[in-house]
Structure formats: C-alpha cells, structure tokens
C-alpha cells in the first residue's frame, strides 16, 4: 500500500504532475462535535473528502466521500471555502502522482448512520472542537478546520505562486 505525503512550501517536494478537483465535508452533530477520520495512508486526522469522479458534481463528491469514508449520510448546507494553494503538494507513493491542492469544503448536516471505518479510514469519530488541536493532522486540514469553526464563510483562497 502506498502512502500520502503532504508537502508545504518545501523545495525538496517533487514536481506537480496532476490537479484533481476534490471536495470535503465539515460536519457537526447536535452536540457541536466535528466528524473526522484518521486516514489509513498517513495516520493523520482529517475531514472526510476526496477526488471528484467523472460525471459527478463537487457537491455530490463531498456527500459520496463522506459516506464511503465514515458510514455517515450528510446533506450539504453551505460553502465553507475553496483551497487551491500551489505551495501545498500531495504525493501518492503508490503511483507517483503529485497533486496541487484544489479542494472545496462544504458544510453539511448529519442525516443518518453510525461512524464506521472504511478501507480509507483507520477510525471515524465525532470530535469535540477543543480536542482538535491535540490531533495529528496536516497543516492544510488544520487551516480548513480552524476556518470552518470561525464561521466566517466562505473562504476563497488568495494564495498565489507569485506571493
């Protein structure tokens, strides 16, 4: 099994060879906890999400990925933000793909289901926002979760390679 390596503003990072639209979901339960997964490819915690499939909208992608990775059905309710930072590169060692970040995060409400790990998640949990800072996660996820918790939506990424 390959690994996922997140690089940020690192001259040692491999060159980008792909850009794939991705979507994720910021889901909170009635108690205000956040739905998070512990990824199987790097052990980091993150919101559920992944790459869009052909013939699929990004909204449907967020819904599908959340169900596949967590066992939780959601309904999208809002746009949290768009992240396209060219300084963030995602390397997949299984096939040599190196993606430039392009992720849309949606707010979503819980509809049904129980947190259930999948082939992509070691664990799925409803996490109290006060506990998020103590979890191992990539910088990109921490930035997105912090922004989502701020409630100042939407976030439109203003990062450029020229900055």
C-alpha positions as CSV (number, residue, x, y, z in Angstrom):
1,X,0.0,0.0,0.0
2,X,1.2,3.5,-0.9
3,X,1.5,6.4,1.4
4,X,0.3,10.0,1.1
5,X,2.9,12.7,1.9
6,X,1.8,16.3,2.2
7,X,4.4,18.9,1.3
8,X,4.2,22.6,2.1
9,X,6.5,25.3,0.6
10,X,9.3,22.7,0.5
11,X,12.0,23.0,-2.2
12,X,12.5,19.2,-1.8
13,X,8.9,18.5,-2.8
14,X,8.5,16.6,-6.1
15,X,7.1,18.5,-9.1
16,X,3.3,18.6,-9.5
17,X,2.1,16.3,-12.3
18,X,-1.7,16.5,-11.6
19,X,-4.5,18.7,-10.4
20,X,-7.8,17.0,-9.4
21,X,-10.8,18.7,-8.1
22,X,-11.6,17.4,-4.6
23,X,-14.3,18.1,-2.1
24,X,-14.6,17.6,1.7
25,X,-17.3,18.0,4.3
26,X,-17.3,19.9,7.6
27,X,-20.0,18.0,9.5
28,X,-21.1,18.8,13.0
29,X,-23.6,16.8,15.2
30,X,-26.2,18.3,17.5
31,X,-23.6,18.5,20.3
32,X,-21.2,20.6,18.1
33,X,-18.7,17.8,17.6
34,X,-16.9,17.5,14.2
35,X,-16.9,14.4,12.1
36,X,-13.2,13.4,11.5
37,X,-11.4,10.4,10.1
38,X,-7.9,9.0,10.8
39,X,-6.5,8.4,7.3
40,X,-5.1,4.9,6.6
41,X,-2.4,6.3,4.2
42,X,-0.6,8.6,6.6
43,X,-2.3,8.3,10.1
44,X,-3.4,11.9,10.1
45,X,-6.8,13.1,11.1
46,X,-8.9,15.0,8.5
47,X,-12.4,15.9,7.5
48,X,-13.8,13.3,5.1
49,X,-13.3,14.0,1.4
50,X,-11.6,13.1,-1.8
51,X,-11.3,13.5,-5.5
52,X,-14.3,14.1,-7.8
53,X,-15.3,11.2,-10.1
54,X,-16.1,11.8,-13.8
55,X,-19.8,12.7,-14.2
56,X,-20.1,13.9,-10.6
57,X,-20.6,17.4,-9.1
58,X,-18.3,18.5,-6.4
59,X,-21.3,18.7,-4.0
60,X,-22.1,15.1,-4.8
61,X,-18.4,14.2,-4.3
62,X,-18.5,15.6,-0.8
63,X,-21.6,13.6,0.0
64,X,-20.3,10.3,-1.5
65,X,-16.8,10.6,0.0
66,X,-18.3,11.3,3.5
67,X,-20.5,8.2,3.2
68,X,-17.7,6.0,1.8
69,X,-15.1,7.1,4.4
70,X,-17.4,7.4,7.5
71,X,-20.7,5.5,7.1
72,X,-22.4,8.8,7.7
73,X,-25.0,10.2,5.3
74,X,-25.0,14.0,5.0
75,X,-26.8,16.8,3.2
76,X,-24.7,19.8,2.0
77,X,-25.9,23.1,3.5
78,X,-23.3,25.7,2.7
79,X,-19.9,26.5,1.2
80,X,-17.1,26.8,3.8
81,X,-14.4,27.6,1.3
82,X,-12.1,26.9,-1.6
83,X,-8.4,26.0,-1.1
84,X,-6.0,26.0,-4.1
85,X,-2.7,26.8,-2.5
86,X,0.1,25.9,-5.1
87,X,2.5,25.6,-2.2
88,X,0.7,22.5,-0.9
89,X,1.6,19.4,-2.8
90,X,0.2,15.9,-2.2
91,X,2.4,13.0,-3.1
92,X,1.0,9.5,-3.5
93,X,3.8,7.0,-3.4
94,X,1.7,4.1,-4.8
95,X,1.6,5.6,-8.3
96,X,3.9,8.7,-8.3
97,X,1.1,11.2,-8.6
98,X,1.9,14.6,-7.1
99,X,-1.2,16.8,-6.9
100,X,-1.5,20.5,-6.4
101,X,-4.2,21.2,-3.8
102,X,-7.6,22.0,-5.2
103,X,-10.3,21.4,-2.6
104,X,-13.7,22.8,-1.9
105,X,-15.0,22.3,1.7
106,X,-18.8,22.2,2.2
107,X,-20.7,22.5,5.4
108,X,-23.0,19.5,5.8
109,X,-25.6,18.3,8.3
110,X,-25.8,14.8,9.7
111,X,-28.7,12.8,8.1
112,X,-28.1,9.2,9.2
113,X,-25.6,6.5,10.0
114,X,-23.0,5.5,12.6
115,X,-19.3,6.3,12.4
116,X,-17.8,3.3,10.7
117,X,-14.2,3.0,9.5
118,X,-13.6,2.1,5.8
119,X,-10.7,0.9,3.7
120,X,-9.5,4.6,3.7
121,X,-10.0,5.3,7.4
122,X,-8.4,3.7,10.4
123,X,-11.0,5.3,12.6
124,X,-14.0,7.6,12.4
125,X,-15.0,9.8,15.4
126,X,-17.2,12.8,16.4
127,X,-14.5,15.0,18.0
128,X,-15.1,17.9,20.3
129,X,-13.6,21.1,18.8
130,X,-11.5,21.6,21.9
131,X,-9.7,18.3,21.2
132,X,-8.8,19.1,17.6
133,X,-5.6,20.9,18.4
134,X,-4.2,17.8,20.0
135,X,-4.8,15.6,17.0
136,X,-2.0,14.7,14.5
137,X,-3.0,16.3,11.2
138,X,-1.6,18.1,8.1
139,X,-1.3,21.8,8.1
140,X,-3.9,22.1,5.3
141,X,-6.6,20.3,7.4
142,X,-5.8,22.4,10.5
143,X,-6.2,25.6,8.5
144,X,-9.5,24.4,7.0
145,X,-11.0,23.2,10.3
146,X,-10.0,26.4,12.0
147,X,-11.6,28.4,9.3
148,X,-14.7,26.3,9.4
149,X,-15.0,26.7,13.1
150,X,-14.7,30.5,12.8
151,X,-18.0,30.6,10.9
152,X,-16.7,33.4,8.5
153,X,-17.6,31.5,5.4
154,X,-16.9,31.4,2.5
155,X,-13.1,31.4,2.3
156,X,-11.7,32.0,-1.2
157,X,-8.0,31.1,-1.3
158,X,-6.0,34.2,-2.2
159,X,-2.6,32.4,-2.3
160,X,-0.7,32.6,-5.5
161,X,2.6,31.2,-6.6
162,X,3.9,34.7,-7.0
163,X,3.3,35.6,-3.3
